[in-house]
Amino acid sequence: MQKISRIFAVVLAFSLGIGLLGLFNVQAQGDSPTQTPVPTTSPDDGDTTQEVQSEVEWTVGETTFESHYPAGFTFTTTITSSAGPLARGRVVWSHAPGTQRSRPAEIDPDTGVLTATWEATGADAVPPWVGITYYWDVTDEAGNFFNSEPGYEEYEDNSREWIRTESEDIIVVTESLPEDVGEMVVDAMEENREKYREAWGDLLPYKPRAILFGSREGWNEWQITAGNPNVVGQTSDDWGGTVQVVYSGDLEDLAYGTVPHEVAHLYQSAFTIMTPGSWFIEGNATFFEIHQQYNYEASVRELAASGNLPVLLQDTGPGVSGRNARRGYDIGYTFWKWLTDNYGLEGHRELIELLDSGMSRNQAIEQVTGLTIDEVESQWRVWLGASAVAPTLIPTPTLFIFPTVTPFGQ
Ligand SMILES: [Zn+2]
């Protein structure tokens, strides 16, 4: 079952001169298609010294958006120009500030209706309930162009029962999960609000979304193609949110651990430059978790006490994938804990600002702390209870390469 949302809007726009940017337009819109819009602006408004060469009147009729989740969505509109038929049109949209997508419109020669459809594929699928801010961009045969006022929609999934919880910090939608999960996430985000603000210098320039699945069918559906079964979440600044699936997991950890962690990744994208897949970026996101699966600092202190704390600030440092992935996250977390214990959230903000200016990680750390990178490594180690001196990097021994059992090309 699909719900079509219709916005009836009539826009009268008068452009002075061909292609002149000074478009005067008035938009009236309401729930009722019978509402009569009253233009209140005339082309005489504003003081223009440019000679009026032509006056084009643009009229925007019924505009619709239809979600075909998970297959995509369709926009329609009717826009006419007093100067002649339309030559071309397209719809331009974004889910979060930054990335824009567009699709050309087909124009029905009889009705003048413009239709633009985005068909999702496995490569560019987006989860349900992402926001869609869009406008129409049209050009008539005389070369006049017009952009409609922005519209806002959501990529609705009406095939399942969703619970929506929205606060000033986040929009949460859940399916097949207990009713209070949305409230828990809202609570976690509220608790973290000032920490985010101080650490990053401001809040995100948009309201992030947490799209949380409790069923495998729901989770599989949005990705269209079968993904890696071990992947249970994805976060994207392209659509400004995180999508997670929890089958029988720890809801406390989802709301107070995973979501604040993933939202921190959105802050990283919005405010700075960090190397993906590093202890530095994952430790930073972990630093924003309110709920820890176990005591991360204590586990790194144990590692330090056993004499196995690896080198942090040389080369790539501890890895965050494979068998020791979790260890890399924990060690990274202790770096950010050490930094903010000593230099405050202000030190965090200074560091991300230096990184954003293009400075290298170690240079930025030296500038914020006023220490050499060796002194930072040493102080962080001693704080964790390790020896002051990091172990020397051992040259990688030559490995015997065994022939693979799968013939090449098979
Ligand atoms: Zn992460």
Residues whose N, C-alpha, C, O or C-beta is under 5 A from the ligand:
A	BS01	ZN	E282 A285
